[in-house]
Amino acid sequence: MITLTINKKIHKIEADPNTPLLWVLRDIVGLVGTKYGCGVAQCGACVVHLDGEAVRSCVTKLSRAQGKKVVTIEGLSETGTHPLQKAWLDLDVSQCGYCQAGQIMSAAVLLKENKNPTEQDIDDAMSGNICRCGTYLRIREAIQLAAKEQEG
Protein backbone atom coordinates (compact mmCIF):
# COMPACT_ATOMS: atom_id res chain seq x y z
CA MET A 1 0.00 0.00 0.00
CA ILE A 2 1.41 3.38 -1.01
CA THR A 3 0.07 6.62 0.42
CA LEU A 4 -0.04 9.65 -1.87
CA THR A 5 -1.26 13.18 -1.39
CA ILE A 6 -2.94 14.13 -4.66
CA ASN A 7 -4.49 17.57 -4.98
CA LYS A 8 -4.43 17.93 -1.18
CA LYS A 9 -6.29 14.65 -0.60
CA ILE A 10 -4.71 11.52 0.83
CA HIS A 11 -5.07 8.36 -1.25
CA LYS A 12 -4.03 4.87 -0.26
CA ILE A 13 -3.01 3.10 -3.45
CA GLU A 14 -2.68 -0.62 -3.85
CA ALA A 15 -0.54 -1.05 -6.95
CA ASP A 16 2.88 -2.21 -8.03
CA PRO A 17 5.42 0.47 -6.96
CA ASN A 18 6.79 0.42 -10.53
CA THR A 19 3.44 1.44 -12.03
CA PRO A 20 3.71 4.76 -13.85
CA LEU A 21 2.12 7.57 -11.85
CA LEU A 22 0.03 8.50 -14.91
CA TRP A 23 -1.89 5.21 -14.77
CA VAL A 24 -2.44 5.52 -11.04
CA LEU A 25 -3.87 9.03 -11.51
CA ARG A 26 -6.11 8.06 -14.42
CA ASP A 27 -7.12 4.46 -13.76
CA ILE A 28 -7.07 4.16 -9.98
CA VAL A 29 -7.79 7.68 -8.71
CA GLY A 30 -9.99 8.71 -11.65
CA LEU A 31 -8.27 12.00 -12.47
CA VAL A 32 -8.27 11.94 -16.26
CA GLY A 33 -7.13 15.50 -16.99
CA THR A 34 -3.54 14.30 -17.24
CA LYS A 35 -3.14 12.76 -20.67
CA TYR A 36 -1.12 9.92 -22.14
CA GLY A 37 0.79 11.18 -25.14
CA CYS A 38 3.90 9.16 -25.88
CA GLY A 39 4.81 7.04 -22.86
CA VAL A 40 8.51 7.94 -23.09
CA ALA A 41 8.63 11.45 -21.56
CA GLN A 42 9.02 13.21 -24.91
CA CYS A 43 5.76 15.12 -25.44
CA GLY A 44 4.77 16.65 -22.08
CA ALA A 45 1.06 15.79 -22.23
CA CYS A 46 1.38 13.97 -18.89
CA VAL A 47 3.09 16.69 -16.84
CA VAL A 48 2.07 16.91 -13.19
CA HIS A 49 3.75 18.53 -10.20
CA LEU A 50 5.63 16.39 -7.71
CA ASP A 51 6.55 18.54 -4.71
CA GLY A 52 6.41 21.56 -7.02
CA GLU A 53 8.58 20.08 -9.75
CA ALA A 54 7.17 19.41 -13.23
CA VAL A 55 7.52 15.69 -13.93
CA ARG A 56 6.46 13.39 -16.75
CA SER A 57 4.00 11.09 -15.03
CA CYS A 58 4.21 8.49 -17.82
CA VAL A 59 7.73 7.55 -16.66
CA THR A 60 7.53 8.52 -12.98
CA LYS A 61 7.16 5.40 -10.87
CA LEU A 62 4.48 5.33 -8.21
CA SER A 63 7.17 4.64 -5.60
CA ARG A 64 8.84 7.99 -6.38
CA ALA A 65 5.64 9.83 -5.45
CA GLN A 66 5.24 8.23 -2.02
CA GLY A 67 5.27 10.88 0.69
CA LYS A 68 5.26 13.71 -1.83
CA LYS A 69 2.58 16.14 -2.94
CA VAL A 70 1.16 15.45 -6.38
CA VAL A 71 -0.78 18.19 -8.16
CA THR A 72 -2.66 17.49 -11.37
CA ILE A 73 -4.48 19.92 -13.66
CA GLU A 74 -7.61 19.26 -11.60
CA GLY A 75 -5.77 20.45 -8.48
CA LEU A 76 -4.13 23.55 -9.95
CA SER A 77 -7.23 25.53 -8.99
CA GLU A 78 -10.39 24.21 -7.39
CA THR A 79 -12.48 26.63 -9.44
CA GLY A 80 -10.44 26.77 -12.66
CA THR A 81 -9.42 30.34 -11.95
CA HIS A 82 -5.65 29.95 -11.87
CA PRO A 83 -4.18 32.83 -13.93
CA LEU A 84 -2.92 30.36 -16.54
CA GLN A 85 -6.29 28.66 -16.88
CA LYS A 86 -7.99 32.03 -17.27
CA ALA A 87 -5.41 33.21 -19.81
CA TRP A 88 -5.83 29.99 -21.81
CA LEU A 89 -9.55 30.67 -22.05
CA ASP A 90 -9.23 34.41 -22.65
CA LEU A 91 -6.86 33.85 -25.59
CA ASP A 92 -8.59 30.72 -26.90
CA VAL A 93 -5.30 28.84 -26.81
CA SER A 94 -6.59 25.32 -27.27
CA GLN A 95 -7.27 23.86 -30.64
CA CYS A 96 -7.73 20.14 -30.03
CA GLY A 97 -6.82 20.61 -26.36
CA TYR A 98 -5.14 17.25 -25.84
CA CYS A 99 -1.75 18.60 -24.75
CA GLN A 100 -3.00 21.65 -22.91
CA ALA A 101 -3.11 20.24 -19.37
CA GLY A 102 0.58 19.35 -19.66
CA GLN A 103 1.32 22.74 -21.19
CA ILE A 104 -0.42 24.56 -18.32
CA MET A 105 1.28 22.44 -15.67
CA SER A 106 4.72 23.15 -17.17
CA ALA A 107 3.90 26.85 -17.45
CA ALA A 108 2.79 26.94 -13.80
CA VAL A 109 6.23 25.79 -12.65
CA LEU A 110 7.84 28.37 -14.94
CA LEU A 111 5.77 31.20 -13.45
CA LYS A 112 6.43 29.99 -9.92
CA GLU A 113 10.19 30.14 -10.58
CA ASN A 114 10.21 33.21 -12.85
CA LYS A 115 7.52 35.82 -12.21
CA ASN A 116 8.35 37.84 -15.33
CA PRO A 117 9.69 35.50 -18.04
CA THR A 118 10.96 36.77 -21.36
CA GLU A 119 9.82 35.18 -24.62
CA GLN A 120 13.09 33.23 -24.64
CA ASP A 121 12.53 32.06 -21.05
CA ILE A 122 9.08 30.81 -22.04
CA ASP A 123 10.35 29.11 -25.19
CA ASP A 124 13.13 27.41 -23.22
CA ALA A 125 10.83 26.27 -20.39
CA MET A 126 8.15 25.01 -22.74
CA SER A 127 10.45 23.36 -25.30
CA GLY A 128 9.70 19.90 -23.92
CA ASN A 129 5.95 20.22 -24.48
CA ILE A 130 4.72 19.32 -27.93
CA CYS A 131 1.51 20.71 -29.41
CA ARG A 132 0.46 18.84 -32.53
CA CYS A 133 -1.86 21.71 -33.47
CA GLY A 134 0.96 24.26 -33.30
CA THR A 135 -0.59 26.70 -30.83
CA TYR A 136 2.85 27.75 -29.56
CA LEU A 137 2.37 31.47 -30.16
CA ARG A 138 -0.94 31.50 -28.27
CA ILE A 139 0.64 29.44 -25.49
CA ARG A 140 3.43 32.02 -25.15
CA GLU A 141 0.90 34.88 -25.16
CA ALA A 142 -1.18 33.16 -22.48
CA ILE A 143 1.86 32.67 -20.26
CA GLN A 144 2.75 36.34 -20.66
CA LEU A 145 -0.84 37.34 -19.82
CA ALA A 146 -0.88 35.09 -16.74
CA ALA A 147 2.45 36.56 -15.58
CA LYS A 148 0.99 40.06 -15.83
CA GLU A 149 -2.13 39.00 -13.95
CA GLN A 150 -0.05 37.45 -11.17
CA GLU A 151 1.91 40.72 -10.84
CA GLY A 152 -1.18 42.89 -10.61
N, C-alpha and C positions, 0 to 999 in steps of 0.2 A: 504494500500500500504506500503510495507516494502522496504527500500533502502539498498542494499548490495553492497559492493565493492568486486568483485570476480576477482582474477587475474588482479588487477589494473584497472578494468573496473567497472563503476557504473551500477547497474541493479536495476530497479524498479520492484518489484515482487508483484503480486496480488495473494495472497494465504493465507490460514488459518495460523496464527502465530504458531500453533502447528504442522504444517507439518514438517516432518523430513527434515533437510537440504539436505540430500542425494537425495531426490526426487525432490527438487527444482533444485539442480545442474543438475541432469540427465534429468528430464522431462520438466522443464520450461526453463532452461538456455541452455540445450543441451550439457553439458559437461559430457560425458559418460565414461571418464577415471576412475572415482571413481566408485567402484563396490559395489553391494549389495551382502553380503555374508551370514549373519545370521539374521540381524535385531534386535539383542539384545546386541550389543557392545562386542561380545566375540571373533570375528575372526580378526578384523583389516583391512579387505578388503576395508572399506569405509573411512579410515583415510584421513583427510584434515587438513590444518592448519587454526586456528581461532586466529588471532592476534599472530601468532607464536607458538601457542600451538597445539599439535597433539590432535585432537578430533575425535570421532566416529560419523560420519555424519548421521548414521542410527538412532541414538537416540538424536541427537542435534536438538532442535527445531529451526525453522526458526527465531523465535523471539529472540533467544539468539545471533544470528549472526548480528542482526541489528546494524549498526554503527561500525562494526568490519571488519577487512580485512580477507577475505577468500582466501586461496590459494589451488588450486587443483593440481593434477599431471600435468595438461596441463599448469599451471602457474608457475611451479617450475623453468622452463627455457624455454624461448621463442623458442630456437633452439634445445632443447633436449641435451644440452651440460653441464648440471649440473654434477659435479664430480660423483655423485651417479649414474646418468643415464648412463654416460660413463662407469663406472666400471661395472654396470649390463650387459652392452653389451660386454665389453672386456672379462668378465669372463663367459659369457653365463649362467647367473644365472637362467633365467626363464626356466621353463619346460612348464607348461600349461599357465603360465603368469597371471592367474586370480587375484591372491593376490598381485601381484608385485607392483602395484601403491600404495597400502596401506603400503607395506613394505618400499618402497622408501620414502614415506612421513614421516613415523615414524623415519626412519634412518636420514632423513634431520634434524629433531628436535634434535636427539641425537648429530649429528656432530656440530650443532649450539651451543649446550650447553657444549659439551666435544670434543675438537679438536683432542684429541689423546686417544680414548677409548681403554681399554683393552678388551680381549675376553670376560671377565666376564661382563664388562660394556655393551658390545654389546648384550650379551645374556640376561641380565637383561632388557635393554631398549626394546628389540625386543620380549620379552616373550609373549606379548599380541597379536602378529601377527601370525596367523596360516597359514602354507603352506601345503596344502594337498599333494603336490608332494614331500615334504621333502627336499627342497633345502637350508636348514638352513646353512650348511657349506659354500656353495657358497655365500649366503647372507652375512654371517660374513666376508668372504674374500673380497667381494665387498665393504663393509663398511670400512674395513681396507685400501683397495686400495684408496678409495675416500678420506679418512682422510689424507693419504700420499700426494695425489694430491693437496689437499687444503693447506697443509703445504708448498709445494714446489712452 
